[in-house]
Amino acid sequence: MIGARPPSRGRGLSFGRLQDAIVQRAESNVLVVVGDPPAGERALARRILVPLIGLEYSLAAADLAAHVALSWDAELVLFSSAQIELGAVVWRDRDPSRAREAARRVVDEEVFRGRRLGVRVSPRVQAGAHPSDEIARELARAPYDLLVLGCYDHGPLGQLYLGSTVESVVVRSQAPVALLVAHGGTRDSMR
């Protein structure tokens, strides 16, 4: 686990030379907590947002967030954005309802897991062209105290690249962000 200040809007996402090197060279998953330290009293999250895409690193982030929500007595909002832009996701019959249903299934499974732990869980599924825009809209819709994202580094050594959606969301988020950075993308050891 490492801490990082919020990245600036610029060319590519960077948490700093040391943090980027740790994320890239670690042999295990890395939790990067991004945000400025709170002024004064330590704030506890009352609402946590977790965007889901159904891959192992995303589901692992939801598990992590569920345990944080349980310990902080926070509401866990599990969110998925169904991409309905046909150029982004190609469905055999090009029916956007299939994209919504796939997003709903991902959220429903994690809702079940969170509720088994005793966490207050709220499911949210939105449809849109770009997941980063839908996540930003959700962050603006309600006050969130923490955003938890699962991702993996797929940049070449020496250049951190967590994907355009993650980069856009991290730079735009006003809430602190916890990134669970996986190595190898969808490794079986994530959960």
PyRosetta script that sets phi, psi and omega in degrees:
from pyrosetta import init, pose_from_sequence

init()
pose = pose_from_sequence("MIGARPPSRGRGLSFGRLQDAIVQRAESNVLVVVGDPPAGERALARRILVPLIGLEYSLAAADLAAHVALSWDAELVLFSSAQIELGAVVWRDRDPSRAREAARRVVDEEVFRGRRLGVRVSPRVQAGAHPSDEIARELARAPYDLLVLGCYDHGPLGQLYLGSTVESVVVRSQAPVALLVAHGGTRDSMR")
pose.set_psi(1, 132.6)
pose.set_omega(1, 177.1)
pose.set_phi(2, -135.5)
pose.set_psi(2, 155.7)
pose.set_omega(2, 176.5)
pose.set_phi(3, -105.0)
pose.set_psi(3, 155.2)
pose.set_omega(3, 179.1)
pose.set_phi(4, -151.6)
pose.set_psi(4, 147.9)
pose.set_omega(4, 173.1)
pose.set_phi(5, -77.0)
pose.set_psi(5, 156.9)
pose.set_omega(5, 178.2)
pose.set_phi(6, -58.9)
pose.set_psi(6, 136.3)
pose.set_omega(6, 178.7)
pose.set_phi(7, -72.6)
pose.set_psi(7, 153.1)
pose.set_omega(7, 177.3)
pose.set_phi(8, -87.0)
pose.set_psi(8, 160.3)
pose.set_omega(8, 175.7)
pose.set_phi(9, -75.0)
pose.set_psi(9, 113.3)
pose.set_omega(9, -178.8)
pose.set_phi(10, -163.0)
pose.set_psi(10, -157.2)
pose.set_omega(10, 179.6)
pose.set_phi(11, -78.8)
pose.set_psi(11, 108.9)
pose.set_omega(11, 176.8)
pose.set_phi(12, 74.6)
pose.set_psi(12, 163.2)
pose.set_omega(12, 179.9)
pose.set_phi(13, -94.3)
pose.set_psi(13, 129.3)
pose.set_omega(13, 175.6)
pose.set_phi(14, -143.1)
pose.set_psi(14, 136.6)
pose.set_omega(14, 176.4)
pose.set_phi(15, -98.1)
pose.set_psi(15, 0.2)
pose.set_omega(15, -175.5)
pose.set_phi(16, 122.4)
pose.set_psi(16, 155.4)
pose.set_omega(16, -175.8)
pose.set_phi(17, -59.2)
pose.set_psi(17, -45.7)
pose.set_omega(17, -178.4)
pose.set_phi(18, -65.3)
pose.set_psi(18, -48.3)
pose.set_omega(18, -179.0)
pose.set_phi(19, -62.6)
pose.set_psi(19, -44.3)
pose.set_omega(19, 178.9)
pose.set_phi(20, -59.6)
pose.set_psi(20, -42.3)
pose.set_omega(20, -179.7)
pose.set_phi(21, -65.0)
pose.set_psi(21, -40.7)
pose.set_omega(21, 178.6)
pose.set_phi(22, -63.2)
pose.set_psi(22, -46.4)
pose.set_omega(22, -179.7)
pose.set_phi(23, -59.9)
pose.set_psi(23, -43.4)
pose.set_omega(23, -175.5)
pose.set_phi(24, -74.9)
pose.set_psi(24, -34.2)
pose.set_omega(24, -173.3)
pose.set_phi(25, -97.2)
pose.set_psi(25, -9.5)
pose.set_omega(25, -179.1)
pose.set_phi(26, -63.8)
pose.set_psi(26, 142.7)
pose.set_omega(26, 177.7)
pose.set_phi(27, -89.1)
pose.set_psi(27, -9.9)
pose.set_omega(27, 177.9)
pose.set_phi(28, -121.2)
pose.set_psi(28, 176.9)
pose.set_omega(28, 178.3)
pose.set_phi(29, -67.0)
pose.set_psi(29, 152.1)
pose.set_omega(29, -177.1)
pose.set_phi(30, -126.0)
pose.set_psi(30, 133.5)
pose.set_omega(30, 173.6)
pose.set_phi(31, -99.6)
pose.set_psi(31, 117.8)
pose.set_omega(31, 179.4)
pose.set_phi(32, -107.7)
pose.set_psi(32, 118.9)
pose.set_omega(32, 178.8)
pose.set_phi(33, -101.5)
pose.set_psi(33, 116.7)
pose.set_omega(33, -172.9)
pose.set_phi(34, -110.5)
pose.set_psi(34, 125.4)
pose.set_omega(34, 176.4)
pose.set_phi(35, 159.1)
pose.set_psi(35, 158.4)
pose.set_omega(35, 174.7)
pose.set_phi(36, -77.8)
pose.set_psi(36, 143.7)
pose.set_omega(36, 177.7)
pose.set_phi(37, -62.0)
pose.set_psi(37, 140.4)
pose.set_omega(37, -179.4)
pose.set_phi(38, -66.3)
pose.set_psi(38, 143.7)
pose.set_omega(38, 177.1)
pose.set_phi(39, -80.2)
pose.set_psi(39, 131.5)
pose.set_omega(39, 177.0)
pose.set_phi(40, 76.8)
pose.set_psi(40, -129.6)
pose.set_omega(40, -174.3)
pose.set_phi(41, -67.5)
pose.set_psi(41, 143.1)
pose.set_omega(41, 179.1)
pose.set_phi(42, -67.4)
pose.set_psi(42, 125.8)
pose.set_omega(42, -178.8)
pose.set_phi(43, -88.0)
pose.set_psi(43, 139.3)
pose.set_omega(43, 174.2)
pose.set_phi(44, -105.4)
pose.set_psi(44, 138.7)
pose.set_omega(44, 180.0)
pose.set_phi(45, -68.1)
pose.set_psi(45, 133.4)
pose.set_omega(45, 175.1)
pose.set_phi(46, -107.8)
pose.set_psi(46, -19.1)
pose.set_omega(46, 176.6)
pose.set_phi(47, -145.3)
pose.set_psi(47, 126.7)
pose.set_omega(47, -178.0)
pose.set_phi(48, -120.0)
pose.set_psi(48, 131.2)
pose.set_omega(48, 177.8)
pose.set_phi(49, -104.6)
pose.set_psi(49, 131.6)
pose.set_omega(49, 176.5)
pose.set_phi(50, -129.0)
pose.set_psi(50, 104.9)
pose.set_omega(50, 172.9)
pose.set_phi(51, -72.2)
pose.set_psi(51, 136.3)
pose.set_omega(51, -177.2)
pose.set_phi(52, -120.3)
pose.set_psi(52, 144.1)
pose.set_omega(52, 173.6)
pose.set_phi(53, -127.9)
pose.set_psi(53, -1.8)
pose.set_omega(53, 175.8)
pose.set_phi(54, 92.5)
pose.set_psi(54, -6.4)
pose.set_omega(54, 177.3)
pose.set_phi(55, -87.0)
pose.set_psi(55, 159.5)
pose.set_omega(55, -173.1)
pose.set_phi(56, -53.5)
pose.set_psi(56, -44.2)
pose.set_omega(56, -177.4)
pose.set_phi(57, -67.3)
pose.set_psi(57, -30.5)
pose.set_omega(57, 176.5)
pose.set_phi(58, -70.2)
pose.set_psi(58, -43.4)
pose.set_omega(58, 179.4)
pose.set_phi(59, -67.8)
pose.set_psi(59, -35.5)
pose.set_omega(59, 176.2)
pose.set_phi(60, -64.2)
pose.set_psi(60, -38.3)
pose.set_omega(60, 177.1)
pose.set_phi(61, -63.9)
pose.set_psi(61, -38.0)
pose.set_omega(61, 177.8)
pose.set_phi(62, -65.4)
pose.set_psi(62, -39.1)
pose.set_omega(62, 176.6)
pose.set_phi(63, -62.7)
pose.set_psi(63, -45.1)
pose.set_omega(63, 177.9)
pose.set_phi(64, -59.9)
pose.set_psi(64, -47.5)
pose.set_omega(64, -179.4)
pose.set_phi(65, -62.9)
pose.set_psi(65, -35.6)
pose.set_omega(65, 178.6)
pose.set_phi(66, -62.6)
pose.set_psi(66, -40.7)
pose.set_omega(66, 178.8)
pose.set_phi(67, -69.3)
pose.set_psi(67, -36.8)
pose.set_omega(67, 175.5)
pose.set_phi(68, -65.1)
pose.set_psi(68, -45.4)
pose.set_omega(68, 179.3)
pose.set_phi(69, -60.1)
pose.set_psi(69, -40.6)
pose.set_omega(69, 179.6)
pose.set_phi(70, -63.7)
pose.set_psi(70, -45.2)
pose.set_omega(70, -178.0)
pose.set_phi(71, -71.1)
pose.set_psi(71, -27.4)
pose.set_omega(71, -178.9)
pose.set_phi(72, -100.4)
pose.set_psi(72, 1.7)
pose.set_omega(72, -175.7)
pose.set_phi(73, 52.5)
pose.set_psi(73, 48.2)
pose.set_omega(73, -178.2)
pose.set_phi(74, -106.5)
pose.set_psi(74, 155.6)
pose.set_omega(74, 173.0)
pose.set_phi(75, -79.1)
pose.set_psi(75, 134.5)
pose.set_omega(75, 178.0)
pose.set_phi(76, -105.0)
pose.set_psi(76, 117.9)
pose.set_omega(76, 178.4)
pose.set_phi(77, -103.5)
pose.set_psi(77, 114.9)
pose.set_omega(77, 179.1)
pose.set_phi(78, -97.8)
pose.set_psi(78, 122.7)
pose.set_omega(78, -167.5)
pose.set_phi(79, -126.5)
pose.set_psi(79, 137.1)
pose.set_omega(79, 172.1)
pose.set_phi(80, -137.0)
pose.set_psi(80, 139.9)
pose.set_omega(80, 178.5)
pose.set_phi(81, -107.9)
pose.set_psi(81, 114.9)
pose.set_omega(81, 177.0)
pose.set_phi(82, -80.5)
pose.set_psi(82, 118.4)
pose.set_omega(82, 178.6)
pose.set_phi(83, -77.7)
pose.set_psi(83, 115.2)
pose.set_omega(83, -178.2)
pose.set_phi(84, -103.9)
pose.set_psi(84, -2.2)
pose.set_omega(84, 176.0)
pose.set_phi(85, -72.4)
pose.set_psi(85, 119.4)
pose.set_omega(85, -172.9)
pose.set_phi(86, -62.7)
pose.set_psi(86, -27.1)
pose.set_omega(86, 178.1)
pose.set_phi(87, -71.3)
pose.set_psi(87, -24.7)
pose.set_omega(87, -176.9)
pose.set_phi(88, -84.4)
pose.set_psi(88, -42.0)
pose.set_omega(88, -179.3)
pose.set_phi(89, -129.6)
pose.set_psi(89, 126.5)
pose.set_omega(89, -178.1)
pose.set_phi(90, -105.0)
pose.set_psi(90, 114.8)
pose.set_omega(90, 174.9)
pose.set_phi(91, -102.7)
pose.set_psi(91, 144.0)
pose.set_omega(91, -177.0)
pose.set_phi(92, -51.7)
pose.set_psi(92, -46.7)
pose.set_omega(92, -178.6)
pose.set_phi(93, -98.2)
pose.set_psi(93, 6.2)
pose.set_omega(93, 177.4)
pose.set_phi(94, 55.5)
pose.set_psi(94, 34.6)
pose.set_omega(94, -179.6)
pose.set_phi(95, -95.9)
pose.set_psi(95, 113.4)
pose.set_omega(95, -179.0)
pose.set_phi(96, -60.5)
pose.set_psi(96, -22.9)
pose.set_omega(96, 179.4)
pose.set_phi(97, -65.1)
pose.set_psi(97, -27.2)
pose.set_omega(97, 176.9)
pose.set_phi(98, -67.5)
pose.set_psi(98, -36.7)
pose.set_omega(98, 177.3)
pose.set_phi(99, -66.2)
pose.set_psi(99, -42.3)
pose.set_omega(99, 177.9)
pose.set_phi(100, -62.8)
pose.set_psi(100, -42.3)
pose.set_omega(100, -179.3)
pose.set_phi(101, -65.4)
pose.set_psi(101, -40.1)
pose.set_omega(101, 177.5)
pose.set_phi(102, -62.8)
pose.set_psi(102, -43.0)
pose.set_omega(102, 177.9)
pose.set_phi(103, -63.5)
pose.set_psi(103, -41.8)
pose.set_omega(103, 179.8)
pose.set_phi(104, -62.1)
pose.set_psi(104, -41.8)
pose.set_omega(104, -179.8)
pose.set_phi(105, -62.4)
pose.set_psi(105, -40.9)
pose.set_omega(105, 178.7)
pose.set_phi(106, -61.9)
pose.set_psi(106, -47.4)
pose.set_omega(106, -179.0)
pose.set_phi(107, -64.5)
pose.set_psi(107, -44.9)
pose.set_omega(107, -177.0)
pose.set_phi(108, -60.0)
pose.set_psi(108, -39.9)
pose.set_omega(108, 179.1)
pose.set_phi(109, -63.4)
pose.set_psi(109, -43.0)
pose.set_omega(109, -179.4)
pose.set_phi(110, -72.5)
pose.set_psi(110, -30.9)
pose.set_omega(110, 173.9)
pose.set_phi(111, -60.2)
pose.set_psi(111, -45.4)
pose.set_omega(111, 178.9)
pose.set_phi(112, -58.8)
pose.set_psi(112, -46.4)
pose.set_omega(112, -179.2)
pose.set_phi(113, -62.9)
pose.set_psi(113, -44.3)
pose.set_omega(113, -179.1)
pose.set_phi(114, -65.5)
pose.set_psi(114, -42.5)
pose.set_omega(114, -179.0)
pose.set_phi(115, -67.3)
pose.set_psi(115, -31.7)
pose.set_omega(115, 175.8)
pose.set_phi(116, -62.5)
pose.set_psi(116, -28.3)
pose.set_omega(116, 176.9)
pose.set_phi(117, -81.1)
pose.set_psi(117, -12.2)
pose.set_omega(117, -177.5)
pose.set_phi(118, 92.7)
pose.set_psi(118, 19.2)
pose.set_omega(118, -179.2)
pose.set_phi(119, -87.9)
pose.set_psi(119, 142.1)
pose.set_omega(119, 172.3)
pose.set_phi(120, -75.5)
pose.set_psi(120, 114.7)
pose.set_omega(120, -173.6)
pose.set_phi(121, -121.1)
pose.set_psi(121, 136.5)
pose.set_omega(121, 174.6)
pose.set_phi(122, -123.6)
pose.set_psi(122, 124.8)
pose.set_omega(122, 177.4)
pose.set_phi(123, -87.0)
pose.set_psi(123, 144.3)
pose.set_omega(123, 175.3)
pose.set_phi(124, -142.0)
pose.set_psi(124, 128.1)
pose.set_omega(124, 174.2)
pose.set_phi(125, -128.6)
pose.set_psi(125, 125.9)
pose.set_omega(125, 178.3)
pose.set_phi(126, -122.1)
pose.set_psi(126, 151.2)
pose.set_omega(126, 175.6)
pose.set_phi(127, -110.0)
pose.set_psi(127, 139.4)
pose.set_omega(127, 179.3)
pose.set_phi(128, -173.3)
pose.set_psi(128, 175.2)
pose.set_omega(128, -177.5)
pose.set_phi(129, -80.2)
pose.set_psi(129, -36.1)
pose.set_omega(129, -175.0)
pose.set_phi(130, -130.5)
pose.set_psi(130, 120.4)
pose.set_omega(130, -178.7)
pose.set_phi(131, -56.4)
pose.set_psi(131, -37.8)
pose.set_omega(131, -178.7)
pose.set_phi(132, -62.6)
pose.set_psi(132, -37.4)
pose.set_omega(132, 177.9)
pose.set_phi(133, -68.0)
pose.set_psi(133, -39.3)
pose.set_omega(133, 179.7)
pose.set_phi(134, -67.8)
pose.set_psi(134, -38.4)
pose.set_omega(134, 177.3)
pose.set_phi(135, -65.5)
pose.set_psi(135, -43.4)
pose.set_omega(135, 178.1)
pose.set_phi(136, -61.5)
pose.set_psi(136, -40.2)
pose.set_omega(136, 177.6)
pose.set_phi(137, -63.2)
pose.set_psi(137, -40.6)
pose.set_omega(137, 179.2)
pose.set_phi(138, -66.3)
pose.set_psi(138, -39.9)
pose.set_omega(138, 177.0)
pose.set_phi(139, -63.0)
pose.set_psi(139, -31.6)
pose.set_omega(139, 179.2)
pose.set_phi(140, -83.0)
pose.set_psi(140, -24.5)
pose.set_omega(140, -176.9)
pose.set_phi(141, -67.4)
pose.set_psi(141, -38.2)
pose.set_omega(141, -176.6)
pose.set_phi(142, -141.7)
pose.set_psi(142, 155.8)
pose.set_omega(142, 178.5)
pose.set_phi(143, -73.2)
pose.set_psi(143, 126.8)
pose.set_omega(143, 176.6)
pose.set_phi(144, -119.3)
pose.set_psi(144, 139.7)
pose.set_omega(144, -179.7)
pose.set_phi(145, -98.8)
pose.set_psi(145, -14.7)
pose.set_omega(145, -179.4)
pose.set_phi(146, -157.8)
pose.set_psi(146, 140.6)
pose.set_omega(146, 174.2)
pose.set_phi(147, -118.0)
pose.set_psi(147, 126.5)
pose.set_omega(147, -179.9)
pose.set_phi(148, -116.9)
pose.set_psi(148, 122.6)
pose.set_omega(148, -178.5)
pose.set_phi(149, -124.0)
pose.set_psi(149, 137.3)
pose.set_omega(149, 169.4)
pose.set_phi(150, -97.8)
pose.set_psi(150, 140.3)
pose.set_omega(150, -179.4)
pose.set_phi(151, -159.6)
pose.set_psi(151, 178.6)
pose.set_omega(151, 172.1)
pose.set_phi(152, -143.3)
pose.set_psi(152, 153.6)
pose.set_omega(152, -179.2)
pose.set_phi(153, -85.7)
pose.set_psi(153, 113.7)
pose.set_omega(153, 177.1)
pose.set_phi(154, -118.0)
pose.set_psi(154, 30.7)
pose.set_omega(154, 175.3)
pose.set_phi(155, -95.8)
pose.set_psi(155, 162.0)
pose.set_omega(155, 176.6)
pose.set_phi(156, -69.4)
pose.set_psi(156, 155.4)
pose.set_omega(156, 179.3)
pose.set_phi(157, -53.7)
pose.set_psi(157, 129.4)
pose.set_omega(157, -178.5)
pose.set_phi(158, 98.4)
pose.set_psi(158, -7.8)
pose.set_omega(158, 178.4)
pose.set_phi(159, -139.7)
pose.set_psi(159, 111.2)
pose.set_omega(159, 179.9)
pose.set_phi(160, -73.5)
pose.set_psi(160, 128.7)
pose.set_omega(160, 174.2)
pose.set_phi(161, -143.1)
pose.set_psi(161, 110.9)
pose.set_omega(161, -177.4)
pose.set_phi(162, -103.0)
pose.set_psi(162, 5.1)
pose.set_omega(162, 180.0)
pose.set_phi(163, 103.2)
pose.set_psi(163, 151.4)
pose.set_omega(163, -174.6)
pose.set_phi(164, -66.8)
pose.set_psi(164, -34.9)
pose.set_omega(164, 179.3)
pose.set_phi(165, -65.4)
pose.set_psi(165, -48.9)
pose.set_omega(165, 179.9)
pose.set_phi(166, -61.3)
pose.set_psi(166, -46.2)
pose.set_omega(166, -179.9)
pose.set_phi(167, -58.6)
pose.set_psi(167, -46.5)
pose.set_omega(167, -179.0)
pose.set_phi(168, -62.6)
pose.set_psi(168, -44.6)
pose.set_omega(168, -177.3)
pose.set_phi(169, -67.9)
pose.set_psi(169, -44.2)
pose.set_omega(169, -178.2)
pose.set_phi(170, -62.7)
pose.set_psi(170, -43.8)
pose.set_omega(170, -178.5)
pose.set_phi(171, -67.6)
pose.set_psi(171, -35.3)
pose.set_omega(171, -176.3)
pose.set_phi(172, -86.2)
pose.set_psi(172, -18.1)
pose.set_omega(172, -173.7)
pose.set_phi(173, -69.7)
pose.set_psi(173, 132.5)
pose.set_omega(173, 173.2)
pose.set_phi(174, -88.0)
pose.set_psi(174, -18.9)
pose.set_omega(174, 179.1)
pose.set_phi(175, -87.9)
pose.set_psi(175, 152.7)
pose.set_omega(175, 172.2)
pose.set_phi(176, -58.1)
pose.set_psi(176, 149.9)
pose.set_omega(176, -177.2)
pose.set_phi(177, -123.6)
pose.set_psi(177, 135.1)
pose.set_omega(177, 171.4)
pose.set_phi(178, -112.4)
pose.set_psi(178, 116.9)
pose.set_omega(178, 179.9)
pose.set_phi(179, -105.3)
pose.set_psi(179, 122.3)
pose.set_omega(179, 172.6)
pose.set_phi(180, -95.6)
pose.set_psi(180, 103.3)
pose.set_omega(180, -176.1)
pose.set_phi(181, -94.2)
pose.set_psi(181, 114.6)
pose.set_omega(181, -179.7)
pose.set_phi(182, -90.2)
pose.set_psi(182, 154.0)
pose.set_omega(182, 174.8)
pose.set_phi(183, -110.3)
pose.set_psi(183, 122.3)
pose.set_omega(183, -178.1)
pose.set_phi(184, 96.9)
pose.set_psi(184, 4.5)
pose.set_omega(184, 174.4)
pose.set_phi(185, 76.8)
pose.set_psi(185, -85.6)
pose.set_omega(185, -173.7)
pose.set_phi(186, -117.1)
pose.set_psi(186, 41.4)
pose.set_omega(186, 180.0)
pose.set_phi(187, -57.7)
pose.set_psi(187, 146.4)
pose.set_omega(187, 179.8)
pose.set_phi(188, -66.5)
pose.set_psi(188, -21.3)
pose.set_omega(188, -175.2)
pose.set_phi(189, -80.0)
pose.set_psi(189, 2.2)
pose.set_omega(189, -175.5)
pose.set_phi(190, -63.7)
pose.set_psi(190, -41.3)
pose.set_omega(190, -174.9)
pose.set_phi(191, -99.2)
pose.dump_pdb("model.pdb")
